[in-house]
Amino acid sequence: MAKKIGVTMEVGNDGVAVITISNPPVNSLASPIISGLKEKFHAANQRSDVKAIVLTGNGGRFSGGFDINVFQQVHKTGDISLMPEVSIDLVCNLMEDSRKPLVAAVEGLALGGGLELAMACHARVAAPKAQLGLPELTLGVIPGFGGTQRLPRLVGLAKATDMILLSKSITSEEGQKLGLVDALVPSGGLLSTSRKWALDIADGHTAKALVHVFFAQRATSKVPNVTDAGLKPRPMKKVAVIGGGLMGSGIATALLLSNTRVVLKEVNPEYLQKGLKSVEANLKSLVSRGKLTQDKAGKALSLLKGVLDYAEFKDVDMVIEAVIENIQLKQKIFKEIEEICPPHCILASNTSTIDLNVIGEKTNSKDSIVGAHFFSPAHIMTLLEIVRTENTSAQVILDLMALGKAIKKVPVVVGNCIGFAVNRTFFPYTQGAHMLVNLGVDLFRVDSVITSFGMPLGPLQLGDLAGHGIGMAVKDIYAKAYGDRIFRSPLTELLLKSGRNGKINGRGYYIYEKGSKPKPDPSVLSVVEESRKLTNIMPGGKPISVTDKEIVEMILFPVVNEACRVLDEGVVIRASDLDVASVLGMSFPSYRGGIVFWADTVGPKYIYERLKRLSETYGGFFKPSRYLEERAMNGMLLSEPKASRSRM
Ligand SMILES: CCCCCCCCCCCCC[C@H](O)CC(=O)SCCNC(=O)CCNC(=O)[C@H](O)C(C)(C)COP(=O)(O)OP(=O)(O)OC[C@H]1O[C@@H](n2cnc3c(N)ncnc32)[C@H](O)[C@@H]1OP(=O)(O)O
């Protein structure tokens, strides 16, 4: 059958024109294709029923680039006029300068001129494992459709030079990390997501969301009765960190990098050495990644002192406790440091879950107690949750805000509750995934759909990363605090019983081997089957059938629901603080504006109705909160401030 060569355009009811290149087997950019593209882009920009445009390739490949046969003809005839005018007429005037947003939906491969066309689009959505490259030098020509200019702007000069001069391709996964790909979605959702992206750009959503995050991040610096009380932050010249584990060594590293003297205390020489080595390794890693010079790393290390007792605590300005989540141990430490440290010393805990009033129970100086909740890895992640109790003084909060900024963090002041703001809002994230898996949905599909939404890790892989032992340790604390809406899943316990602690021991839902990407572990499915038998929630014993959209809703709408309770209880000063915390603490996609901003774009009423129906089918885990119901019924946005001020 004669192969179909040409360019088609279909305009959907959503106002998106999908322009498709068809020239099997690689959709090479032959002359008919180039003239077809010019015609279709011109038409799309003229049509009043077209709001946005998606460019894609037929047959599972975007385009293998300019038609190499033309080069052969030019070699034979010397007739350079055979080379079509592309760079200006098509690439610049009709694509990059298109009045309507243009999104490339890339699958399979985009090479040479193919990738150059994709880079002229305003955004790029790609399926996994697509091959992206500019291999022109292997043909003795340079990328001639603007790739030498656009690629460096997207991935940086060093990477672009590498790709062009060595004709090195990358995958769409690496492209996402570098900024060449804006979103990675399974092939099945490529066109729909690309259409949504194109419409979002047309409606200004994507830009609106990013602008919102920009201003929201700056708004976190305004804390009523703290930053407007005429107080001055006190200098934190010497800080003690208790506990040299993953968090403690990360916190110590962050402090050293801001030229703060650090005393790192451990319980025995072995642990102390381990902690000091971790700090050294953190600094070395920053140097090897070009983020820190060798001499600055040496200077930072010179400010670190390891100790096994409190002798060095007599003149510290702040102590940050970062030991295991054990209430009795923390209470003991706080009692000890209160006796040793100077009166002005701030007593901070890096606890991620435990109530600060409980930690400080055996102390008298309640006004000096504060939470300094870092996110792992503490020397990399920028969010610092400053957790205040009803007794924490404004001065202490201001001091910790100033220190947070000095160590290049974004401090967000939050109230004292189990999980504070981020962990509290996102505890349904994992639980929703567990429910879906126990309802028979494939766990690897759940992770894939959620990463396609824009989260860096699916909920199950996140559990692997955090470690299932930690998950077990905090499970009862959350059940006690929020029992009415907890989904009790035996999955974590069964994983641990089967020796799957997570990335920490190389096995969880995925297999973790040094130097390679996590691989789904099919052998974990027997553990999943056991969990399904124990929970026995599959209707009629059969797995439920859900769409990708339903998976996103069943996992993220309960998160929105919990965010509503966080807003309702005034755990955050303003809704946008929670947006910032979700983006910086959970890597919620910034182009969606943060958890509350995104929920308002979806619509509180729609979310409320979906949760209500889900709760009727699956129980209290989905029960809409009072705040969500009120806002949905009154046509209000979730981000609108409450009449009464926050409790802080
Ligand atoms: C010399 C003239 C001077 C003129 C002045 C110069 C001015 C500067 C240049 C201006 C224009 C530049 C525009 C652009 O920047 C340049 C380009 O895009 S050059 C092309 C870049 N692309 C490539 O190099 C990719 C080459 N192809 C491959 O790597 C592989 O084919 C593939 C795409 C990875 C697919 O691999 P496979 O699946 O293994 O399939 P095959 O390799 O067997 O190929 C199948 C079939 O397709 C044919 N084919 C592949 N790519 C092209 C192509 N780009 N053009 C035409 N035909 C292509 C291949 O020959 C096979 O054909 P078959 O054998 O089945 O007939």
The ligand as a Gaussian input file, in Angstrom:
#p B3LYP/6-31G(d) Opt

LIG

0 1
 C       24.745000      18.761000       1.886000
 C       23.913000      19.832000       1.358000
 C       24.365000      21.197000       1.808000
 C       23.179000      22.121000       1.728000
 C       23.420000      23.359000       2.546000
 C       23.389000      22.959000       4.054000
 C       22.674000      23.992000       4.864000
 C       22.608000      23.516000       6.336000
 C       21.511000      22.487000       6.525000
 C       20.136000      23.108000       6.407000
 C       19.030000      22.146000       6.807000
 C       19.336000      21.490000       8.096000
 C       18.057000      21.012000       8.740000
 C       18.374000      19.995000       9.836000
 O       19.063000      20.661000      10.903000
 C       19.213000      18.904000       9.304000
 C       18.678000      17.554000       9.581000
 O       17.646000      17.353000      10.171000
 S       19.659000      16.315000       8.994000
 C       18.813000      14.831000       9.495000
 C       18.983000      14.623000      10.975000
 N       18.460000      13.330000      11.324000
 C       19.226000      12.224000      11.380000
 O       20.412000      12.272000      11.200000
 C       18.546000      10.928000      11.709000
 C       18.995000       9.862000      10.724000
 N       18.234000       8.633000      10.919000
 C       18.494000       7.792000      11.938000
 O       19.294000       8.025000      12.795000
 C       17.664000       6.559000      11.987000
 O       17.163000       6.329000      10.691000
 C       16.456000       6.697000      12.943000
 C       15.657000       7.925000      12.650000
 C       16.970000       6.737000      14.379000
 C       15.574000       5.477000      12.760000
 O       16.397000       4.322000      12.887000
 P       15.787000       2.895000      12.532000
 O       14.506000       2.713000      13.168000
 O       16.878000       1.942000      12.776000
 O       15.482000       2.953000      10.937000
 P       16.511000       3.121000       9.765000
 O       17.710000       3.869000      10.185000
 O       16.660000       1.806000       9.092000
 O       15.699000       4.097000       8.792000
 C       14.450000       3.670000       8.274000
 C       14.302000       4.285000       6.919000
 O       14.131000       5.721000       7.102000
 C       15.141000       6.374000       6.352000
 N       15.504000       7.586000       7.081000
 C       15.886000       7.675000       8.354000
 N       16.101000       8.955000       8.687000
 C       15.878000       9.694000       7.575000
 C       15.930000      11.094000       7.264000
 N       16.232000      12.011000       8.192000
 N       15.630000      11.482000       6.018000
 C       15.279000      10.588000       5.094000
 N       15.187000       9.241000       5.292000
 C       15.495000       8.820000       6.540000
 C       16.263000       5.403000       6.259000
 O       17.085000       5.743000       5.183000
 C       15.525000       4.117000       6.054000
 O       15.065000       4.121000       4.709000
 P       14.888000       2.719000       3.940000
 O       16.233000       2.113000       3.986000
 O       13.872000       1.965000       4.711000
 O       14.445000       3.160000       2.611000

